[in-house]
Amino acid sequence: MARTTEGSGAPVPQRLLAAATRLFADRGYDRTSVQEIVEAAGVTKGALYHYFGSKDDLLHEIYGRVLRLQQERLDAFAESDAPVEERLRGAAADVVVTTLEHLDDATIFFRSMHQLSPEKNKQVRAERRRYHERFRALIEEGQRTGVFSTATPADLVVDYHFGSVHHLATWYRPEGPLTQQEVADHLADLLLRALRP
């Protein structure tokens, strides 16, 4: 696939994603037209359809790029030789930081996921499930080895942490009193406190 720049220097797919992300975050997915996206990106409709096929494909890719990054990083934590408590804490903090670094993407996803086509919605749910299962496996490993308490089921601990992560877009502001890393550290510490034997 050609990485056409159409004048600005940035590859067309990146420009389209940046424009779509900005518009979907500001106006909402359903209130943003394809024409507005291509005008903001400075490209033609033909370019959009060459790279993405549809507005639905753009929405899917906005979420997919963050999830791929988070999955890669979680896999690295899970596969390291560090003690399980350190691996879980790293993964728990990392998902907070990467969500905050891509806050518009996360906001768009949670506000607009129901507008994905049924096939793409199913695919996204499967990708999220894979991520959650890998995260849960770290908790279960710690519970099996006696490092973590078994008082609370691992599924509930996962839901507790990701409920906090999914809620970040409703209150976090970059100009607020806490940095991204401070928020991540606090939430990771809360998770580990919940698992303490």
C-alpha positions as CSV (number, residue, x, y, z in Angstrom):
1,M,0.0,0.0,0.0
2,A,1.5,3.4,-1.0
3,R,2.2,5.8,1.8
4,T,1.0,8.8,-0.1
5,T,1.5,12.1,1.7
6,E,-0.7,14.3,-0.5
7,G,1.3,17.5,0.2
8,S,1.7,17.8,4.0
9,G,4.5,15.4,4.7
10,A,2.5,13.2,7.1
11,P,1.2,9.9,5.6
12,V,-2.4,10.1,4.5
13,P,-3.6,7.3,6.9
14,Q,-2.1,9.1,9.9
15,R,-3.7,12.4,8.8
16,L,-7.1,10.8,8.4
17,L,-6.9,9.1,11.7
18,A,-5.7,12.3,13.4
19,A,-8.6,14.3,11.9
20,A,-11.2,11.6,12.6
21,T,-10.0,11.3,16.2
22,R,-10.2,15.1,16.8
23,L,-13.6,15.4,15.2
24,F,-15.1,12.3,16.8
25,A,-13.9,13.4,20.2
26,D,-15.2,17.0,19.7
27,R,-18.5,16.3,18.0
28,G,-19.2,12.6,18.3
29,Y,-18.9,9.8,15.7
30,D,-22.5,10.1,14.5
31,R,-22.4,13.9,14.1
32,T,-19.2,13.8,12.0
33,S,-19.4,13.4,8.2
34,V,-16.9,11.8,5.9
35,Q,-16.7,15.1,4.1
36,E,-15.7,16.9,7.4
37,I,-13.0,14.3,8.0
38,V,-11.4,14.6,4.6
39,E,-11.5,18.4,4.7
40,A,-9.8,18.4,8.1
41,A,-7.2,16.0,6.8
42,G,-6.7,17.9,3.6
43,V,-7.3,14.9,1.4
44,T,-10.0,13.6,-1.0
45,K,-12.8,11.1,-0.3
46,G,-11.0,8.8,-2.6
47,A,-8.0,8.8,-0.3
48,L,-10.1,7.9,2.7
49,Y,-11.8,5.1,0.9
50,H,-8.5,3.8,-0.4
51,Y,-7.1,3.4,3.1
52,F,-10.1,2.8,5.3
53,G,-13.1,1.9,3.2
54,S,-15.6,3.6,5.5
55,K,-16.1,5.8,8.5
56,D,-16.7,2.6,10.5
57,D,-13.2,1.4,9.6
58,L,-11.8,4.6,11.0
59,L,-13.6,4.2,14.3
60,H,-12.4,0.6,14.4
61,E,-8.8,1.6,13.8
62,I,-8.9,4.4,16.4
63,Y,-9.6,1.8,19.1
64,G,-7.5,-0.9,17.5
65,R,-4.2,1.0,17.5
66,V,-4.4,1.7,21.3
67,L,-5.5,-1.9,22.1
68,R,-2.6,-3.3,20.0
69,L,-0.1,-1.1,21.8
70,Q,-1.6,-2.1,25.2
71,Q,-1.6,-5.8,24.3
72,E,2.1,-5.7,23.2
73,R,3.1,-4.0,26.4
74,L,1.0,-6.4,28.6
75,D,2.6,-9.4,26.8
76,A,6.0,-7.9,27.6
77,F,5.2,-7.6,31.3
78,A,3.6,-11.0,31.5
79,E,6.5,-12.7,29.8
80,S,9.3,-11.0,31.9
81,D,11.2,-12.9,34.6
82,A,10.2,-10.4,37.3
83,P,8.2,-11.5,40.3
84,V,4.5,-11.7,39.6
85,E,3.6,-8.8,41.9
86,E,6.0,-6.5,40.0
87,R,4.7,-7.7,36.6
88,L,1.1,-7.1,37.6
89,R,1.9,-3.7,39.1
90,G,3.7,-2.7,35.9
91,A,0.9,-3.9,33.7
92,A,-1.8,-2.2,35.9
93,A,0.0,1.1,35.8
94,D,0.9,0.8,32.1
95,V,-2.8,0.4,31.0
96,V,-3.6,3.6,32.9
97,V,-0.7,5.6,31.3
98,T,-1.4,4.4,27.8
99,T,-5.1,5.1,28.2
100,L,-4.3,8.7,29.4
101,E,-1.8,9.2,26.6
102,H,-4.6,8.3,24.1
103,L,-7.6,9.8,26.0
104,D,-9.4,11.0,22.9
105,D,-9.2,7.5,21.5
106,A,-10.6,6.0,24.7
107,T,-13.3,8.5,25.0
108,I,-14.4,7.9,21.4
109,F,-14.4,4.2,21.8
110,F,-16.5,4.0,25.0
111,R,-18.9,6.6,23.6
112,S,-19.2,5.1,20.1
113,M,-18.4,1.4,20.3
114,H,-22.1,0.5,19.9
115,Q,-22.0,2.2,16.5
116,L,-19.5,-0.2,15.0
117,S,-20.8,-2.8,12.6
118,P,-21.8,-6.1,14.3
119,E,-18.8,-7.8,12.8
120,K,-16.3,-5.2,13.9
121,N,-18.0,-5.0,17.4
122,K,-17.5,-8.7,17.8
123,Q,-13.9,-8.5,16.7
124,V,-13.2,-5.6,19.2
125,R,-14.9,-7.6,22.0
126,A,-12.7,-10.6,21.2
127,E,-9.5,-8.4,21.3
128,R,-10.5,-6.9,24.6
129,R,-11.3,-10.3,26.1
130,R,-7.9,-11.5,25.1
131,Y,-6.3,-8.5,26.9
132,H,-8.4,-9.0,30.0
133,E,-7.7,-12.8,30.1
134,R,-3.9,-12.2,29.9
135,F,-4.2,-9.6,32.7
136,R,-6.4,-12.0,34.8
137,A,-3.8,-14.8,34.3
138,L,-1.2,-12.7,36.2
139,I,-3.6,-12.3,39.1
140,E,-4.4,-16.1,39.0
141,E,-0.7,-16.9,38.9
142,G,-0.2,-14.8,42.1
143,Q,-3.2,-16.4,43.7
144,R,-2.0,-19.9,42.9
145,T,1.5,-19.2,44.3
146,G,0.2,-17.5,47.5
147,V,1.5,-14.1,46.6
148,F,-2.0,-12.7,46.3
149,S,-5.1,-13.3,48.3
150,T,-7.8,-15.6,46.9
151,A,-10.5,-13.9,48.9
152,T,-11.7,-12.0,45.8
153,P,-12.2,-13.9,42.5
154,A,-9.7,-12.8,39.9
155,D,-12.5,-11.9,37.5
156,L,-13.9,-9.4,40.0
157,V,-10.4,-7.9,40.6
158,V,-10.0,-7.4,36.8
159,D,-13.4,-5.7,36.5
160,Y,-12.6,-3.5,39.4
161,H,-9.3,-2.2,37.8
162,F,-10.7,-1.8,34.3
163,G,-13.8,-0.1,35.6
164,S,-11.4,2.6,36.9
165,V,-9.5,2.7,33.6
166,H,-12.7,3.0,31.6
167,H,-13.8,5.9,33.8
168,L,-10.6,8.0,33.4
169,A,-12.0,9.9,30.4
170,T,-14.8,11.3,32.5
171,W,-12.6,13.1,35.1
172,Y,-8.9,13.2,34.1
173,R,-7.6,16.5,32.9
174,P,-3.9,17.0,31.8
175,E,-3.9,20.4,33.6
176,G,-5.2,18.8,36.9
177,P,-3.2,18.2,40.0
178,L,-2.0,14.6,39.2
179,T,0.3,13.6,36.4
180,Q,-0.5,10.5,34.2
181,Q,2.1,8.5,36.1
182,E,0.8,9.6,39.5
183,V,-2.7,8.4,38.6
184,A,-1.3,5.2,37.2
185,D,0.7,4.6,40.4
186,H,-2.3,5.2,42.7
187,L,-4.6,2.9,40.7
188,A,-1.9,0.2,40.5
189,D,-1.4,0.5,44.3
190,L,-5.1,0.2,44.9
191,L,-5.2,-3.0,42.8
192,L,-2.3,-4.6,44.7
193,R,-3.8,-3.6,48.1
194,A,-7.0,-5.4,47.1
195,L,-4.9,-8.5,46.5
196,R,-2.8,-8.4,49.6
197,P,-3.0,-11.7,51.6
